[in-house]
Amino acid sequence: MALEKDIKDQLNQYLQLLEGDIVLKVSAGSDQTSSETIDLVNEIASMSDKISVREATLARTPSFSVNRVGEDTGVTFAGIPLGHEFTSLVLALLQVSGRAPKVDQSVIDQVKKIEGEYHFETYVSLSCHNCPDVVQALNMMSVLNPGITHTMIDGAAFKDEVESKNVMSVPAVYLNGEFFGGGRMTVEEILAKLGTGPDASELSNKDPFDVLVVGGGPAGASAAIYAARKGIRTGIVAERFGGQVMDTMAIENFISVKQTEGPKLAASLEEHVKEYDIDIMNLQRAKGIEKKDLFELELENGAVLKSKTVIVSTGARWRNVNVPGEQEFKNKGVAYCPHCDGPLFEGKDVAVIGGGNSGIEAAIDLAGIVKHVTVLEFMPELKADEVLQKRLYSLPNVTVHKNVQTKEITGDESVNGISFIDRETEEVKHVELQGVFVQIGLVPNTDWLDGVVERNRMGEIIVDKHGSTTVPGLFAAGDCTDSAYNQIIISMGSGATASLGAFDYLIRN
């Protein structure tokens, strides 16, 4: 398998940055993937005199590990790390060779302090845009700490293993053979799960802020930057930086950027915020807020932060369909990200619940991978753009049911079907299938503000043209508000508006 010219050119540039010698140990058989693995490592080795290749017996065949000379660094790829995992391969080569990872020194110190044996394995699909973050975090931890190892496993190359472990959503991380976690995780999130994050007293002892932003998506990042540029004491509390943007694949309507991907945009947001003197408190979830002399924001870990003004930008999350079987079979056939999890349903039958743009885009994407797609829409007509509907109806392996209500997602160990009611005839129908993708819009993350601030019947915070809420000094921005439209560019604008509103409030009070 020869690398495409543009990938080879990129790799060539990166390999100039290698600092020390590395050894690629390859475990290969006589199958097609083994042959491609051998071709890949030999091609990489041919591009730098710092890289050598050696045959070895590893835990999986085919696979290869990236090592320092005379030392196993515990970084292994079972499968071909191309597609979204190409960057994971490049970073592994550079970091094993001695280049320092681009993370805060406090994170490096935390990783090095971990004691004990931690053997991580991550099941991925090469089209998953959330997987590389997990793979890169765990590879980096393996490079920094001799007690940690990590293997990336391409689910398509190890189908039997995926079936036996019933992996139906990626990334799926196992630690010492036991399931550790699913979905995108940063290195800080992994450290928090291992119990090595910052404690509550450390946060509670911080001096009061002038502006405290709650939420790290486009609205929160914009608000924090606008506040910091005014020279006032600014903090940002985020459950995860980037917010829902992390789950967005192609972004083609962010004006001045023709095309990008959610995780790339989220990384740029974080990078921009870090350019300023902003106190970033990542992986912290807000629990409640009270206005005394200052606002007091309570976090889930018990810490209390104080601030003169607060900007809530907690965004929104996928709306659940709330039928029997949805929670029971989450990550066991019920999924919310067609880009990430679609490849795991290759050759199977799936349903998409939702006939808006996201639902129909998901159905079109899935139709190219799976055997058959059933689309369920509650309303008498699909709500998606005409151009998407046209494309959908041109596909031979899609069935559309309109004016139907999802009744139940059925299964045993995993999903085996879906039942729905024809809203006109009240007839109940059942379709046998192996996966259900829920695409019915968003619900604002404002439950923690019950009784604090005025919200509409959808739970969205009501704001005025300055981003002010019904509580003086408390502002809100982005998808958690009653904004007319949920768009990245609109969230960023509303974040800036709320920040300027907060600054104006501080001057006048």
N, C-alpha and C positions, 0 to 999 in steps of 0.2 A: 504494500500500500504506500504509494508515493504521496508526500505532502503536496498540497496545492502551492503554486508559486508564491501567492501573497502571504500564506501562513509560513512558508519556509523563509521568506524575506524577513518577516517579523521575528521569527525564532532566531535567525542569524544575528539580528541586532541585539536581542536580549542576551544571547550567549557570549557576546563581547563583554558583558558585565560580570561573568563568573569570576569569583575570587580565588577559589581553591579547586583541587581536583575532585571529581566525583565518579562513582562507580554505579552503573546501572546493572542490577542483577535481574536476570530474566528467567522465568519459569514458563516453558512453552511445551505444547504438545503438537499434534499433527492436524489440528482443526484450523478453520479459516481465521478465527480471531487470534490464535497463536501466531499464525503466519504474519498477520497484520501487526501484531505486537513486536515481533522480531524485526520486521521492516522499519517500524517506527523508531525503535531504540537504536538500530544501526544507522539510520538516517541522522538522528540527533547526534550520535557519537562522531559521525563523519564531518559534522559542522564545527567541532571544537576539539583541540588537542588536550583539553582538560577533562574530557569525558571518555571513559572506557566501558566496555560491556563484558559481563561475565555470566555464564550459565549458572543457575542455582535451582534449588528445590524450595519453592515458597508454599505457603498454606493453600494458595489457589493457583490453578493453571487454567488459562494463561494469566500472568500478571508480571509486573516488574517493580522493583524497589529502587529508590534513589538514596544513595549512601555516600558518606565521606569514606575516604580510603581507610581500610582497616576498622571501620565502625559501622554498625547497622543503625541508621537514624530512625527507623520505624515508619518511613513514609512509603506506602505501597499503592500502586494503581492496578486494580483488577478490571481490565477493560481498556479501551483506547481513550485517553483523556483529550478528546478534541471537542468540537462544538463549544458549548458553554464552559466546558472544563479545560479548555486550552490554557486559560490564564492560570488555573490551578497547577498545571504541569510546569509552566514557566516559573511561577513563584517557588515551587518546590525545588526546581533546579538551582535557582539563584540563592534561596535561603540555605539549602544544604551546603552550597559552595562557600557559605560564610557571609553573604550579604545580610545585613540586619533587616528584620521585618519592619514595615512602616506602621507601627502601633505605638501607643503611649508607653513610656518606660514603666509606668505603674502596672500596666497589663503584663509586660514582660516579667517584672518582678513577681507578680502573682503566679504566673505559670511556672516559673522556676522553683517557687516555694512548695508546689504540690508534691506530696510524698505518697509513695505506693505505686502499684502497677495499674495502669489504665490502658486497656486495649480497645480502641474505638474502631467501629466499622460503619461506613455510611453507604447506603444503597441510593443510587442516583439514576436519573435518566439524562442523557446528554442534551436534551432540549429544555431541561429544567433551569430556569433563571435564578431560583433560590438556592439550588444545590451548591454552586461554587463557593458561596460565602461560608457554608458549613465545612466543606472539604478544605478550603484554604485555612480556616481557623484551626481545625484539628491537625492539619499538616504542620502548621507553624508551631503548635503546642508540642508536637512530636520532635521537631527540630530543637526546640528550646529545653525540653525536659527528657532525660534518658528513660524515665519510668513510663513515658506515654508513647503509644504507637497508634497509627491510623491507616486504615485501608479504604480507599474509594472503590466501590463495587458498582459497575455498570449493570443495572438490572436486565438490560437486553442481552448481555453476554452470559449472565448467570440466571437464566429463567427458572431452572429447577429450584435454586436456592430461594429466589423471590417467592415462588409458589409455596414452598415448604414453610417459609416464615410468614406467608400471607401478607407480604408487603404490597399495599395497594395505594400508597401515597409516598411521594419522595419530596425532600430527602428524609430517609428513615435512619436514625442513628442508634447503633447498639453499643453498649459498653460492657466489656467482659461477658459477652454472650446474651445480655439482657437488654430489652428495649429501653433506650435512654430518652429519646425525644424525636418529634417529627417537625417538619416545617423549617423555615429559615431561622438560623440562630447565629448571632455574632459571637466572637470570642468572649466578650463580656457576659453574654447570656449563658454560655457554656460554663464559664467560671462561677456564675451565680448559682447555676444548677448543682455544681460541685460543692457549693457552700463557701466560696472564697471571695464574695463581693463585699462592697463597703457596708458597714453596719449603721444602724439608725442614729446612734449618738453622734457619729461623724457628720451626718447630714444636719441633725438638729442644732449643732453648735455653730452653724454658719450665720454670719451677720445678716440682718434683714436686707432684702433686695429693693430697688426702686421699681423694677418691672420683673415679674416672674411669669415666664411663659410655660404653659402646661400643654405638651404635645410637640412632637418633633417632625411633623410632616411639612409640606410646602408652606402652609400658613404659619406654623410655629417658627420655622427657620427664618422666614421673611420678617416676622414680628421681632424676633431676637436680634437680627442684624440691624433693623431700623432703630431699635432701642439702644443697642450698643454704640451705634454711630453718633448718638446724642451725648455720649460720654457718661451715661448713668449706669448704676450697678444693675447688671442684667443676669438672670439665671434662666435656664431652660431644663424642664423636667420631662423626660421622654420615656415612654414604655419601650419603644424601639425607634431609632432614628429613621426617618423616611416615611414612617406610617404605611398607609395603604399603597403608596407609590411602589413599595417593595414588591407588591403582588401584581404590578401592572407590567405587561410585556412591552408591546410596541407603543411608543408615544410619538404621534406624528402631527399633533396640533399645538405643540408648545412653541409659540411664535419665535422665530429666529433660529430655532434648532429643527432642521428638517426631519430628523428621525433619531430617537434614542430609546433606551430601555429603562424601565423603572429603577432597578438597582443602580444603574449608572447615574441617573439623576439624583437618587437618594445619596449616593456617595459624594456627588458634587455639592449637594446642600450641606452635608456634614462638614466637608472640607471648607466651604465658605464660612460657615458659622465659627469654625475653629480659627479663622483668621482674626477674629475679634476677641476682646477680653470678656468672654461669656462663660459663666460657670455652668458646664454641661453635666447634668445628673441623669445618665442613661440608665435604662432598665428599671425605672421607678414608676410605679403606677399610683395615680392620685386616688384617694379614698373619700375625702370630704374637704369642705372649705368653710371657714367661719370668719365673719368680719368683726374684729374687736378694734383696738387702736390701730392695728395693722391687720391685713389678711393673714390668716393662719391656714396653711395648706397641709393636711394630714396625708401621709403616704401609706401604702399598704404595709410597709415594713415597720410602721409605728413612728417614723420620723415626722417632725413638724417643721415646715419652712415658713418664714415670715416675709411679707413684702407689702410695700405701699400700694402697688397696683398689681393686678393679675390679668393675664390674657389667656383665655381657655381656647385651645386649638386642638382638641382631642380627636377630631375627625370622625370617621364612620367605619363600620365593619360590614362584612357580608351579612345580608338578612337571611335568617333561617326560615325554612318553609314550615317548620313546627308541626310535623306529622309524626306518627309513630314510626320508629326505625331510623329517623335522621340522626339522632344523637348516638344510638346504639351502634350504628354502622359507619360513623365518621371515621375516615381513614381505612375503612374496611369495605370500600366500594362507594361511599358517599364522599364526594370531593367538591372543591370550590375553585380549583385552578386547573383549567384544561391544558394550559401550556406545560405545567409541571407534571401532572399525573396522567395526562392523555396517553403517553407511550406505554404505560403499564396495562392499558386496556386494548392493546393491539389484537385485532382479530376477534374481539368480544363485542357484545351488544350493550349499548349504554343509552341512558335518557338524559336530556337536558331540560330542566324546569326553568321556564322563563323565555318569553318571546320578544324581549327588548333587544337593543344592539348587542349587549354583552352575551346574552343567551344565544342569539343567532350566529354571532362570530364564533362562539364556542362550538356550536353544532357543525359549522362549516369546517373548522379546524379538525374536530374529532372525526368527521366523515372521511378524512384522508388517512386515518390511522386504524379506526375500529371497523368492525364488520357492519354494524347498523346503528343509526342514531334515531331515537324517538324524541321529538320535541313536544313538550306539554305547555300550553299557554292558557291562562285563566280567562282572558278576555275573548270575545268573538273573533277578533282579528289580531295578527301579530303587530307589535309596536315598533319593530326594527325598521331602519331606513329601507326604502324601496330597493336600492342597489343590493343590499344584503339579502333581502327576501328573494330577489331574482336569482342570485347565486345559489341560495339554499334550495330553491325548487328545481334547480337544474341538476341536483345531485341524485344519483340513482339509489343511494343507500340511506335515505332519510325519510321518515314518516312524521307528519305534523298533525297533532291533535289540538284543535282550538276549542275554546269554551269548555274547558275541563278543569276539574279541581283535584289536585293530588290528595289521595286518601291515606296511603301508607307505603313505606319502603319496606319490602319484606326481605328476609334472609335467615341463614342459620349462623355459620361462622362468619360469613360475609354476605353482601347483597346478592339476592337471587331474583329480584323482580320489583315491580312497582304497580300499585293499584290506583286508579283514578276514576272519578265520577263524571259522566257526561252531564253538564249542567242543564241541558235542555230536556233530555229523556230520563235523567236520574239513574241511568244504567251504570253499573260498576264494571269496569274492565280491568284486566290484569295482563301485564306484559312481562315475560321472563327476560331478564337481562342481568349483567354483572356489575354495572356501574351507574351512578346517578350524579350528575353535575348540577349543583344548585346555582342559578344565576338570576336572582330576582331582586337585585338592587341592594341598597345600603340602609343601615340603621345608625343614627348618630350615637356616639359614645358619651352620653350625658346622664346615664342612670345615677352616677355618683353625685349629681347636683340636685336630686329630688328635694323640693321645698326651699331651695336656695335662690333660684333665679327663674324668671318666667320663661316657659318653653311652649311651643305649639303642640298640637295633638300628636305629631310625629316624634316629639321629643327634641326637636331642634330649638336651640337657644334663640330667642328673639332679640335682634340687635338693631340699632339705628344706623344712620349713615356714617357715624364716627366709630362704629364697632362697639358702642356702649350697650351694656345690658341694663336690666331694671335695678341693678345694685350699683351705686356710684363707686367708681374705681375698678369695677370688674368688667372686663371687655371680652369679646369672643370673636373668632374668625374661622373661616373655612367650612368644611363639610359638616361640622357640629352645629352650625347656625342655620337660620331660615333663609339663607342665600338662595336666589332663584335657580341657580345651576351649580352642579358639583363638577368643577373642572380644576385642574392643577393651576392654571394661569389665574383663575378667579380667586382661588384660595390664597395664592401668593399676594395678590392685590389686597385682599381683605386683611391679611396679616399685617401688611404695611399700614393700612388704614387704622387698624386697632392699635398698633404701636404708636402712631402719631397721635391718636386719640388719648392714649395713656399718658404720653409726654405732655400734651396740652392740659390734661387733668392735674398732673403733678405740678405744673407751673402755676395753675390757678388755685391749688389747694396747699 
